Amino acid sequence: MTTLVKVVLNLTSRLLKMDRSGCGFMTRQKYRFGWFSMKLKLVGGDSAGVVTAYYMCTEDGAGPTRDEVDFEFLGNRTGEPYLIQTNVYKNGTGGREMRHVLWFDPTEDFHSYSLLWNSHQLVFFVDEVPIRVYKNTNYTNNFFPNEKPMYLFSSIWNADDWATRGGLEKTDWKNAPFVSTYKDFSVDGCQWEDPFPSCVSTTTENWWDQYNSWHLSSDQKLDYAWVQRNLVIYDYCQDTERYPEKPEECWLSPWD
């Protein structure tokens, strides 16, 4: 029985609204490897302190052994740019943040945010442009989330203790409710079924885990280089105060 799943939800839209409490949704299925994509239009106006998240996480949620892969959109004061933060957790430990500015206003229209996940790499895409490549070291204690299936989640919540200028800018509740809008959720991935679905290890039928998906294409490398030159504002691999000894995955080339 095959466990390869392709899902496309052509919804007109789905809203997440935050007043004084957060909210969210998740998939019923969990996956291990695949392509995952969603179109979002983010909170407009003064959204300081508000975080919209689109992420994958294991079933233990915020538990101490979770694996997690995050897109987090950090709200702003009116006129200031949105920041997109990505992060990776393995067995409950994160600290792999990168932050980028975007080359468009994500509050004016829908844009696609996608994850390519296989046993070789995680690639974060914005409108098909790779903004981050996270490689599997294949070491015994590697920091790559390839062992646990994950659900997809999205949520919106108040994080004004850290999200905007390190917590200096607080949420202005006079602007509530804060609304993010979603549509066109798409999955082409390996749906988890106990004890072990064949599509986790059989790559011949799955484009997302064949050789061409183990590394960036020539065109993707050009886009990725442009992002690195122009849009990166924080990279944990370059934070020598935080990491005097660079994490081992930081030594891997995203170009290979």
VMD Tcl script that draws the C-alpha trace (Angstrom):
set ca {
  {0.00 0.00 0.00}
  {1.50 3.33 -1.03}
  {1.87 6.13 1.46}
  {2.87 8.82 -1.01}
  {0.39 11.67 -0.71}
  {-0.35 14.66 -2.91}
  {-2.73 17.24 -1.46}
  {-3.80 20.56 -2.92}
  {-6.45 22.62 -1.12}
  {-7.69 25.38 -3.41}
  {-9.43 27.29 -0.66}
  {-10.60 30.82 -1.33}
  {-8.89 31.79 1.90}
  {-8.56 30.88 5.55}
  {-8.06 33.45 8.28}
  {-6.24 33.44 11.58}
  {-7.25 36.30 13.86}
  {-5.52 37.34 17.05}
  {-7.22 39.50 19.63}
  {-5.90 38.97 23.15}
  {-5.24 35.28 22.58}
  {-3.50 33.39 19.79}
  {-4.96 30.78 17.47}
  {-3.83 28.25 14.88}
  {-4.48 25.12 12.87}
  {-2.66 21.90 12.01}
  {-2.84 18.96 9.63}
  {-4.40 15.68 10.68}
  {-1.60 13.78 8.97}
  {2.08 13.75 9.76}
  {4.82 13.49 7.16}
  {8.44 12.55 6.87}
  {9.99 14.22 3.83}
  {8.36 15.97 0.89}
  {7.37 19.35 -0.51}
  {5.11 21.60 1.57}
  {3.76 24.94 0.40}
  {1.28 27.59 1.51}
  {0.35 31.07 0.33}
  {0.10 33.72 3.05}
  {-0.83 37.36 3.27}
  {0.47 38.77 6.54}
  {-0.95 41.19 9.09}
  {-0.94 44.71 7.68}
  {-0.43 48.07 9.36}
  {1.12 48.26 12.81}
  {1.84 44.60 13.63}
  {4.68 45.08 16.12}
  {4.90 42.19 18.56}
  {2.74 39.89 16.45}
  {4.23 36.67 15.08}
  {2.65 34.63 12.32}
  {4.17 31.15 12.07}
  {4.05 28.40 9.47}
  {6.02 25.38 10.61}
  {6.44 21.64 10.95}
  {6.70 19.93 14.32}
  {6.62 16.44 15.80}
  {3.61 15.26 17.76}
  {5.06 16.13 21.13}
  {4.49 19.79 20.28}
  {6.60 22.04 22.47}
  {7.97 19.03 24.33}
  {11.63 18.57 25.28}
  {12.35 16.05 22.49}
  {10.58 17.72 19.59}
  {11.91 18.26 16.09}
  {10.70 21.44 14.40}
  {11.26 23.52 11.26}
  {9.98 27.11 11.34}
  {8.97 30.02 9.19}
  {8.21 32.90 11.58}
  {7.08 36.29 10.32}
  {7.95 39.03 12.80}
  {5.56 41.97 12.83}
  {6.67 45.58 12.56}
  {5.80 49.15 13.27}
  {4.07 50.80 10.33}
  {6.58 51.61 7.62}
  {9.26 49.23 8.84}
  {10.05 45.98 6.98}
  {8.73 42.60 8.02}
  {11.42 40.12 9.05}
  {11.24 36.43 8.29}
  {12.96 34.17 10.80}
  {13.70 30.52 10.09}
  {14.83 28.02 12.67}
  {15.52 24.30 13.08}
  {15.08 22.17 16.20}
  {16.42 18.69 16.87}
  {15.42 16.77 20.01}
  {14.14 19.93 21.67}
  {17.17 22.12 20.94}
  {17.00 25.04 18.51}
  {19.29 28.02 18.23}
  {19.66 27.73 14.45}
  {18.03 31.05 13.58}
  {18.46 33.05 10.42}
  {16.69 36.32 9.67}
  {15.99 37.88 6.31}
  {14.25 40.94 5.00}
  {11.89 40.37 2.08}
  {12.05 42.01 -1.33}
  {8.32 42.80 -1.31}
  {5.59 43.87 1.10}
  {4.08 40.59 2.38}
  {0.94 42.36 3.60}
  {-0.24 43.54 0.18}
  {-0.77 40.20 -1.56}
  {-0.34 36.45 -1.21}
  {3.12 34.94 -1.55}
  {4.15 31.30 -1.37}
  {6.34 29.93 1.43}
  {7.59 26.40 0.91}
  {9.79 23.70 2.41}
  {11.69 21.01 0.54}
  {12.63 18.28 3.01}
  {14.55 15.12 2.22}
  {17.31 13.14 3.88}
  {19.97 15.38 2.31}
  {18.75 18.92 2.87}
  {16.07 21.30 4.04}
  {15.46 24.24 1.73}
  {13.28 27.22 2.66}
  {11.67 28.93 -0.35}
  {9.85 32.22 -0.78}
  {8.05 32.45 -4.13}
  {10.29 29.63 -5.41}
  {13.44 31.54 -4.41}
  {15.63 29.53 -2.00}
  {16.44 31.77 0.95}
  {18.05 29.14 3.17}
  {19.73 25.77 2.65}
  {20.26 23.51 5.66}
  {22.34 20.41 4.95}
  {22.47 17.01 6.65}
  {25.95 16.37 8.03}
  {25.34 12.60 8.27}
  {27.46 12.56 11.42}
  {26.44 10.37 14.34}
  {25.15 13.34 16.34}
  {24.03 15.44 13.40}
  {21.62 18.34 13.95}
  {19.30 17.45 11.08}
  {15.63 16.53 11.70}
  {15.34 13.42 9.54}
  {14.23 10.78 12.04}
  {10.72 11.84 13.14}
  {7.55 12.53 11.17}
  {6.05 15.99 11.61}
  {2.69 17.70 11.35}
  {2.22 21.07 9.66}
  {0.98 23.96 11.77}
  {0.20 27.61 11.41}
  {-0.49 30.06 14.20}
  {-0.56 33.69 15.19}
  {0.29 34.94 18.66}
  {1.59 37.83 20.72}
  {5.37 37.72 21.16}
  {6.09 41.32 22.03}
  {8.66 40.23 24.60}
  {11.11 39.48 21.74}
  {9.67 39.69 18.21}
  {10.11 43.35 17.25}
  {13.44 45.04 18.00}
  {14.18 42.48 20.67}
  {11.00 43.31 22.59}
  {11.40 47.10 22.61}
  {8.31 47.54 20.44}
  {5.11 46.31 22.10}
  {1.83 45.19 20.58}
  {-0.67 48.02 20.18}
  {-3.95 46.31 21.02}
  {-5.95 49.22 19.63}
  {-5.17 47.69 16.22}
  {-6.65 44.28 17.10}
  {-7.77 41.95 15.70}
  {-4.61 41.10 13.78}
  {-5.36 38.94 10.74}
  {-3.19 36.71 8.57}
  {-4.76 35.03 5.55}
  {-3.89 31.66 4.00}
  {-4.73 29.78 0.82}
  {-3.53 27.07 -1.59}
  {-2.02 24.66 0.91}
  {-0.14 21.98 -1.05}
  {1.65 18.81 0.04}
  {3.54 16.30 -2.09}
  {5.07 14.13 0.57}
  {5.44 10.90 2.46}
  {2.54 10.49 4.86}
  {3.57 8.60 7.94}
  {2.00 5.23 8.68}
  {3.31 2.95 11.39}
  {5.54 1.09 11.50}
  {7.46 2.61 8.58}
  {6.16 3.84 5.19}
  {8.10 2.71 2.14}
  {8.29 6.22 0.67}
  {10.71 7.29 3.40}
  {13.46 5.15 1.90}
  {12.34 4.56 -1.70}
  {13.23 7.57 -3.83}
  {12.58 6.36 -7.36}
  {9.04 7.77 -7.57}
  {9.45 10.90 -5.46}
  {10.88 13.96 -7.20}
  {11.58 15.61 -3.83}
  {14.08 12.90 -2.88}
  {15.84 12.23 -6.16}
  {19.32 13.43 -7.05}
  {18.22 16.79 -8.49}
  {16.49 17.63 -5.20}
  {19.55 16.87 -3.10}
  {21.17 20.17 -4.10}
  {20.24 23.48 -5.71}
  {19.94 23.80 -9.46}
  {22.12 26.29 -11.35}
  {19.31 28.86 -11.45}
  {18.53 28.32 -7.79}
  {22.17 28.91 -6.90}
  {22.04 32.29 -8.62}
  {18.91 33.24 -6.68}
  {20.39 31.96 -3.44}
  {23.59 33.96 -3.95}
  {21.52 37.12 -4.50}
  {19.61 36.46 -1.26}
  {22.85 35.95 0.67}
  {24.27 39.23 -0.62}
  {21.20 41.38 -0.11}
  {18.65 40.00 2.34}
  {20.38 38.19 5.23}
  {20.49 40.26 8.42}
  {21.33 37.50 10.93}
  {22.97 34.09 10.58}
  {23.73 32.02 13.67}
  {26.70 30.50 11.83}
  {28.35 33.93 11.83}
  {27.54 34.74 15.46}
  {30.89 34.02 17.10}
  {29.83 35.54 20.42}
  {26.97 33.09 20.67}
  {28.87 30.19 19.12}
  {32.65 30.53 19.72}
  {32.90 27.07 18.19}
  {30.91 27.01 14.99}
  {28.20 24.28 14.87}
  {29.26 21.43 12.61}
  {26.51 21.97 10.02}
  {27.82 25.50 9.45}
  {30.91 24.03 7.79}
  {28.84 22.37 5.06}
  {28.58 24.15 1.73}
  {25.04 24.98 0.58}
  {26.32 24.87 -2.99}
  {27.12 21.13 -3.05}
}
mol new
graphics top color blue
foreach p $ca { graphics top sphere $p radius 0.5 }
foreach p [lrange $ca 0 end-1] q [lrange $ca 1 end] { graphics top cylinder $p $q radius 0.2 }
display resetview
